[in-house]
Amino acid sequence: MNQKLTENILWHQGQVNSGDRQNLLGHAPFTLWLTGYSASGKSTLAFALESALIKSGRLAYVLDGDNVRHGLNKGLGFSPEDRRENIRRVSEVARLMNDAGLIVITAFISPFREDRDMAKHIVGADRFKEVYISTSLEVCESRDPKGLYAKARSGSVPGFTGVSSPYEPPLAPSLVIDTHELTKEACVMALIKLISEKD
């Protein structure tokens, strides 16, 4: 950011800290970053996990890839630069929500390792858990609930991950889940176990 734009902007420290909010809510805040191909099951698991956490008394919120493009990231495309800005904005929101004490679950293809590393840096390594939804491209394409793979194969959707744009799997994720091999319930239980270890 331009130095002149920021030189008169100061950070105001409040009287309530993250520990105060954690004591109020009874759980640690952090971000669970779900990454994988389109149709791998990220959103389905994210919202199922959110529901389970709320029912157990833990405050959680899902930041979903499609949903944020209706508002916060409306107008961003799918070029590498726009994808990076998409992830940067979401990471900043996740950081603020963590600071407010919430468990944040993100569901983003986020195909590039560099962008996910940026997200981890913004949120903070101590509050960031990367989860690789490893469902194969073949399975994801056979599901194709939005018809996007078919459109990408026909050339009407350019820059589509797995077809005309690469996906870089995580090198050291906190958890790997294949929704083709496990039931939704088993996947959610694995995620809850990871969260419990964090708590």
C-alpha positions as CSV (number, residue, x, y, z in Angstrom):
1,M,0.0,0.0,0.0
2,N,1.2,3.5,-0.7
3,Q,3.1,4.9,2.2
4,K,1.3,8.3,2.0
5,L,-2.1,6.5,2.4
6,T,-1.0,4.7,5.6
7,E,1.2,7.2,7.4
8,N,-1.7,8.8,9.2
9,I,-3.5,5.5,10.0
10,L,-2.9,4.1,13.5
11,W,-3.9,0.8,15.1
12,H,-6.3,1.4,18.1
13,Q,-5.9,-1.1,20.8
14,G,-9.1,-2.1,22.6
15,Q,-9.6,-3.0,26.3
16,V,-10.7,-6.5,25.5
17,N,-8.1,-9.1,24.4
18,S,-8.4,-12.5,22.7
19,G,-8.0,-14.2,26.0
20,D,-11.1,-12.4,27.4
21,R,-13.1,-13.5,24.4
22,Q,-11.8,-17.1,24.7
23,N,-12.8,-17.2,28.3
24,L,-16.3,-15.9,27.4
25,L,-16.8,-18.4,24.6
26,G,-15.0,-21.4,26.2
27,H,-13.0,-22.4,23.2
28,A,-9.9,-21.4,21.2
29,P,-10.4,-19.4,18.0
30,F,-8.7,-20.6,14.9
31,T,-9.2,-21.1,11.1
32,L,-9.7,-24.4,9.5
33,W,-8.8,-24.0,5.8
34,L,-10.4,-26.6,3.5
35,T,-8.8,-26.8,0.1
36,G,-9.4,-29.1,-2.9
37,Y,-10.9,-29.4,-6.3
38,S,-14.3,-28.0,-7.2
39,A,-17.0,-30.6,-6.1
40,S,-14.5,-32.3,-3.7
41,G,-16.9,-31.8,-0.9
42,K,-15.4,-28.7,0.8
43,S,-18.6,-26.7,1.2
44,T,-20.7,-29.7,2.2
45,L,-18.2,-30.6,5.0
46,A,-17.7,-27.0,6.1
47,F,-21.4,-26.4,6.7
48,A,-22.0,-29.8,8.3
49,L,-19.0,-29.1,10.6
50,E,-20.4,-25.6,11.4
51,S,-23.7,-27.1,12.4
52,A,-22.0,-29.7,14.6
53,L,-19.9,-27.1,16.4
54,I,-22.8,-24.8,17.0
55,K,-24.8,-27.7,18.5
56,S,-21.8,-28.5,20.8
57,G,-21.7,-24.9,22.1
58,R,-18.8,-23.6,20.0
59,L,-19.2,-20.5,17.9
60,A,-18.3,-21.1,14.3
61,Y,-18.8,-19.5,10.9
62,V,-18.2,-20.7,7.3
63,L,-16.5,-18.5,4.7
64,D,-17.5,-20.2,1.5
65,G,-15.8,-19.6,-1.9
66,D,-19.0,-19.0,-3.8
67,N,-20.8,-17.1,-1.1
68,V,-18.1,-14.4,-0.6
69,R,-18.1,-13.7,-4.4
70,H,-21.7,-12.4,-4.0
71,G,-20.5,-9.6,-1.8
72,L,-17.0,-9.1,-0.3
73,N,-15.2,-10.4,-3.4
74,K,-17.8,-9.5,-6.0
75,G,-16.1,-8.4,-9.2
76,L,-13.0,-10.5,-8.8
77,G,-12.3,-12.9,-11.6
78,F,-10.3,-16.1,-11.7
79,S,-7.0,-14.9,-13.0
80,P,-4.0,-15.9,-10.7
81,E,-4.0,-12.2,-9.5
82,D,-7.7,-12.2,-8.7
83,R,-7.5,-15.6,-7.1
84,R,-4.7,-14.3,-4.9
85,E,-6.7,-11.2,-3.9
86,N,-9.7,-13.3,-3.2
87,I,-7.6,-15.4,-0.7
88,R,-6.0,-12.3,0.8
89,R,-9.3,-10.7,1.6
90,V,-10.8,-13.8,3.0
91,S,-7.7,-14.4,5.1
92,E,-8.0,-10.9,6.6
93,V,-11.7,-11.5,7.4
94,A,-10.8,-14.9,9.0
95,R,-8.1,-13.2,11.1
96,L,-10.7,-10.6,12.3
97,M,-13.2,-13.3,13.1
98,N,-10.6,-15.3,15.0
99,D,-9.8,-12.1,16.9
100,A,-13.5,-11.9,17.8
101,G,-13.2,-15.5,19.2
102,L,-14.9,-17.5,16.4
103,I,-13.8,-20.8,14.9
104,V,-13.7,-20.0,11.1
105,I,-14.1,-22.7,8.5
106,T,-13.1,-21.7,5.0
107,A,-14.1,-23.7,1.8
108,F,-12.0,-22.5,-1.1
109,I,-10.3,-24.3,-4.0
110,S,-7.3,-22.0,-3.3
111,P,-5.2,-24.0,-5.8
112,F,-1.8,-22.4,-5.3
113,R,0.5,-23.2,-2.3
114,E,1.8,-19.6,-2.3
115,D,-1.6,-18.2,-1.7
116,R,-2.4,-20.7,1.0
117,D,1.0,-19.8,2.7
118,M,-0.1,-16.2,2.5
119,A,-3.4,-17.0,4.2
120,K,-1.5,-18.9,6.9
121,H,0.8,-15.8,7.4
122,I,-2.2,-13.4,7.6
123,V,-4.2,-15.5,10.0
124,G,-1.2,-16.6,12.0
125,A,0.4,-20.0,12.0
126,D,-0.8,-20.7,15.6
127,R,-4.4,-20.3,14.5
128,F,-4.3,-21.9,11.1
129,K,-5.0,-25.5,10.2
130,E,-4.9,-26.6,6.5
131,V,-7.2,-29.5,5.5
132,Y,-6.7,-31.2,2.2
133,I,-9.9,-32.6,0.7
134,S,-8.1,-35.0,-1.5
135,T,-11.0,-36.3,-3.6
136,S,-9.6,-37.1,-7.0
137,L,-10.2,-35.0,-10.1
138,E,-11.9,-37.9,-11.8
139,V,-14.4,-38.3,-8.9
140,C,-15.0,-34.5,-8.7
141,E,-15.6,-34.3,-12.4
142,S,-18.0,-37.2,-12.3
143,R,-20.1,-35.4,-9.7
144,D,-20.0,-32.0,-11.4
145,P,-23.1,-30.6,-9.6
146,K,-22.8,-27.2,-11.2
147,G,-21.9,-28.4,-14.6
148,L,-18.7,-26.5,-14.4
149,Y,-16.3,-29.2,-15.5
150,A,-18.4,-29.8,-18.7
151,K,-18.3,-26.1,-19.4
152,A,-14.5,-26.0,-18.8
153,R,-14.0,-29.0,-21.1
154,S,-15.9,-27.2,-23.8
155,G,-13.8,-24.1,-23.3
156,S,-16.6,-21.8,-22.1
157,V,-15.1,-21.5,-18.6
158,P,-11.4,-20.5,-18.9
159,G,-8.8,-20.9,-16.2
160,F,-10.7,-23.7,-14.4
161,T,-8.8,-25.6,-11.8
162,G,-8.0,-29.2,-12.9
163,V,-8.8,-28.6,-16.5
164,S,-7.0,-25.5,-17.8
165,S,-5.4,-24.3,-14.5
166,P,-3.3,-26.4,-12.1
167,Y,-4.0,-27.4,-8.5
168,E,-1.0,-27.7,-6.1
169,P,-1.8,-30.1,-3.3
170,P,-0.6,-29.2,0.2
171,L,2.8,-30.5,1.2
172,A,2.1,-30.9,4.9
173,P,-1.6,-30.6,5.7
174,S,-2.9,-31.0,9.2
175,L,-5.5,-33.5,7.9
176,V,-6.2,-35.3,4.6
177,I,-9.8,-36.4,3.8
178,D,-11.2,-38.2,0.7
179,T,-15.0,-37.7,0.5
180,H,-15.1,-40.6,-2.0
181,E,-13.8,-43.0,0.6
182,L,-15.5,-41.7,3.8
183,T,-19.0,-40.8,4.6
184,K,-19.9,-37.2,5.4
185,E,-20.4,-38.2,9.0
186,A,-16.9,-39.8,9.2
187,C,-15.4,-36.8,7.6
188,V,-17.0,-34.4,10.1
189,M,-15.9,-36.6,13.0
190,A,-12.3,-36.4,11.7
191,L,-12.5,-32.6,11.6
192,I,-14.0,-32.4,15.1
193,K,-11.1,-34.6,16.3
194,L,-8.7,-32.2,14.8
195,I,-10.5,-29.2,16.4
196,S,-10.5,-31.0,19.8
197,E,-6.7,-31.5,19.5
198,K,-6.4,-27.7,18.9
199,D,-8.6,-26.9,21.9
